[in-house]
Amino acid sequence: MNYLTQDQIAAASKANLETLFGLTNKAFEGVEKLVELNLQVAKAALTESAENTKAIMGVKDAQELLALQSSLLQPSAEKAAAYSRHLYDIATATTAEVSKAAEAQLAEMQKSLASTVDAALKSAPAGSENAVALVKSAISAANNAYESVQKAAKQATEMAEANFSAVTNTAVKASQAATKSAKRSA
């Protein structure tokens, strides 16, 4: 029987710790990007608020106020769409890094399991060929099922990204159309 040695256990533990720390670092990088984005948005909003207040204080009549108001609406919608896109990009990049590490870890575990099973099956008693074939078939089916789920998840992610982009573009275009309509009315 093939037993794990103390060195193999130590190496596996070390690899698992390295993976854990790597994933933790990726998560913190995502949080750092999110904090940086929010700070940029807060600074820009503060500056824009001061500029808008000055512009409103300089308005002389109602028509000028309506024109100013409509000119302020479009950039806000576009900025909200851009902010959403940045959030989505940060989340997607962080998730991709974590998924990549998880896939690598799973591939290593599958490889280790396959070698352990092969070693165990080689020492199987005579007459157990059907059982050996059944075990190999079960492992192959599990691997195929996992690959199918992975492909479906990637397709779903791509579809969600396409839908997100389409919704964002539609919202920006609707905002632009509404702003143009408001300017014509004023």
ZAFI-38301 format. One record per residue: x, y, z of N, C-alpha, C in turn. Coordinates in pm, whole numbers, plus 50000, padded with zeros to 5 digits. Example, Ala and Ser with C-alpha at 12.3 -4.5 7.8 and 13.67 -1.06 7.14 Angstrom:
residues 2
513194943150780512304955050780513204967050780 512854977550708513674989450714512905000350787 
end
This chain:
residues 186
500854988150000500005000050000500895012450000 500445022649931501215034949914500745045250017 501555047950121501205057450225501985070450203 501405081550251502085094350240503185095350344 504315100650303505425102550396505275116050463 506045117950569506015130650641506435142150549 507405139750462507855150150367506745153850270 505985143850224504885146550131503795154750200 503505151350324502485158750400502955173150422 504225174950458504775188350480504755196350351 505095190050238505085197150109503655201150072 502695192250096501305195450065500805206850153 501155206550281500755217350372501355230650329 502615230350291503295242650246502625248050119 502315239150026501655243449902500285249249932 499555243150025498225248250062498325262050127 499325263850213499515276950276499875287650172 500755284050080501125293549974499895297349891 499065287549861497835290349786496925299549866 496765296649995495915304950081496415319350085 497725321050107498285334550111498175341549976 498355334149869498195339949735496775344849711 495795336649751494395340649736494055352649825 494595352649945494365363850036494935376749976 496135375949919496725387749855495875392549739 495355383349658494495387249545493235394149596 492665388949704491465395149761491775409349810 492915410949878493295424349924493565433749808 494165428749701494375437249583493045442249528 492055433549525490725437649480490125448349570 490275446549702489765456449798490505469649781 491825469149761492605481349740492125488949617 491865481649510491365488049387490005494349411 489165487449486487835492749517487935505349601 488795505349701488985517249786489535528749703 490505525849617491085536249531490025542249439 489185533749380488115538549293487155547349371 486765543149490485825551049570486405564349614 487715564549643488355577249677488365586749557 488655581349440488645589649319487235595249294 486245586849311484855591149290484475601849392 484875599849518484545609649622485205623149595 486485622849554487185635349522486525642449404 486215634849301485585640649182484205646249217 483455639049300482115643749338482195656649419 483165657449507483335669649587483675681549498 484615679549407485005690249315483825694349227 483135684249174481985687049087480865694049162 480655690149286479615696449368479915711249390 481175714349416481565728349435481355736349306 481745730449193481575737249065480095739249032 479285729149059477855730049031477175740549120 477605741149245477045751049337477375765149289 478595767249245478975780349192478135783749068 477945773748982477155776148861475715779448896 475145772448992473755775049032473625788849095 474625792749172474585806049236474635817249132 475185814249014475295824348910474095824848815 473095816248837471925815848749471085828348772 470595834048658469855846548667468345844948648 467925834148577466495832148556466155817148548 464855814048538464385800048539464865792348416 464865798748300465315791748179466795787848190 467575796748241468985793748259469165782348359 468335781948464468385771248562468025757848499 466975757548413466585745248344467695740348250 468295749548179469385745848088470565740148167 470885746448279471985741748363471655727948420 470435726448465470025713648523470135702348420 469675704648299469745694148197471185691248157 472045701348161473455698948127474175691048236 473645691348357474265684048467473805669448473 472655666448415472105652848422472905642748342 473265645848220473945636248134475275631548193 476155640448233477425635548288477225626648411 476195629448491475955621248610475625606948572 474765605248473474405591748430475605584548370 476395591748291477585585648231478605581848338 478745590348440479675587348548479205575348629 477915574548652477365562948724477605550148645 477425550748515477665539048430479155535248431 480015545348426481465542748429481875536748564 481305541948671481585536648805481155522048814 479955519148765479465505348767480385496248687 480835501248574481735493348489483055490448562 483595500648631484835498648705484635488348818 483515489448888483225479648993483165465548935 482475464448823482335451448758483695446148715 484535454748659485865450548615486725445848732 486675452948844487435448948962486955435349012 485635433849022485085421049070485435409648975 485335412248845485635401848746487115397848752 487995407548761489435404648765489795396848892 489235400849004489515393949129488975379649125 487765378149075487165364849064487975356048969 488455361748859489255354048764490545349048829 491185357448909492425353448976492155342049075 491075343349151490735333049249490375320049176 489605321149069489215309248992490435302348932 491355310348882492575304748823493365296848927 493485302449046494215295449153493465282849196 492145283849205491345272149244491445261149138 491415264949012491535255048904492905248148908 493955255848935495295250048944495365240349061 494785244349173494785235849292493995223049265 492845224349200492025212749169492735203449072 493395209148972494135200948876495225192948947 495895199349041496945192349117496335181249202 495185183949263494515173749343494045162149256 493535165249136493105154649045494285145949003 495395152448976496595145148937497075136149050 497065141449171497485133649288496535121949312 495235124549300494245113949318494425103149212 494635107349089494815097748980496025088949005 497135094849049498335086749074498125077449192 497415082049296497125073449412496215061949372 495185065049294494265054549248494995044749158 495825049549067496585040648978497485031349059 498145036949160499025028649244498205018049318 497055022049369496205012449441495645001949346 495285006049226494704996549131495744986649079 496994990649073498044981649027498234969949124 497954972749250498114962049349496794954949378 495794957149295494494950449312494654935549285 493904927549358494024913049340493514908649203 493984897149161493564891549032492054889349034 491424891548920489974889548909489174902048940 489854912948974489124925249006489184935248891 489394930448770489504939248654488254947548633 487074941248656485824948648639485704960148739 486104957648861486064968048964487054979248930 488234975448882489234985348842488684993948728 488074987748629487504995148517486395004348564 485584999748661484495007848715485045020248787 486095018348865486705029748937487275039848838 487995034948737488555044048636487455051348561 486385044448531485255050648461484595061448547 484445058548676483845068348767484705080948776 486005079248785486915090748792486855098748662 486835091948551486755098648421485435106348408 484335100148452483025106848445483005119248535 483595118248653483645129748744484445141148682 485575137848621486405148148555485655154548439 484955146648360484175152048248483045161048297 482385156848405481305165048461481855178448509 483005178148576483605190548625483955199748508 484535194348403484895202348286483655208448222 482555200948218481305206248161480765217748245 480825216248376480365226948466481235239248449 482555237248436483475248448416483155256048288 482915248748179482595255048051481285262748061 480295256848126478995263648141479145276348225 479955275748330480175287548414480875298548336 481845294948254482545304948173481595311248071 480745303148010479775308447914478795317747984 478345313948104477415322448179478075335748216 479345335248252480075347548286480205356548164 480535350748050480655358547927479315364747889 478225357147905476905362347873476525373647969 476825371948097476525382448196477305395148165 478555393648125479365405348091478785412547969 478385404947868477795410847748476495418147783 475665411847867474415418247909474665430847990 475665430448079476005442148159476435453648068 477265450747970477705461147877476535466847798 475645458147753474485462747676473575471647760 473325467647884472465475647973473115489148002 474415489148028475135501648056475075510947936 475325505747817475275513947696473875519347672 472865511247694471475515647676471135526847774 471575525347899471295535548000471965548747965 473205548147918473915560447881473225567047762 472835559147662472155564847545470815570947584 470085564547674468795569947719469015583047793 470075583747872470405596047944470745607247846 471525603747744471885613847644470655618747570 469755609747535468525613647464467655622547552 467555619047680466745627047772467335640947790 468665641747796469325654647811469095663247688 469205657247569468965664847445467535669747441 466605661347483465185665047483464935676547582 465565675847698465415686347796466005699547748 467125698647677467755710947624466865717347519 466225708947436465325714447333464115721047396 463635715347507462455720847575462775734247639 464005735347687464405747647755464675758047651 
end
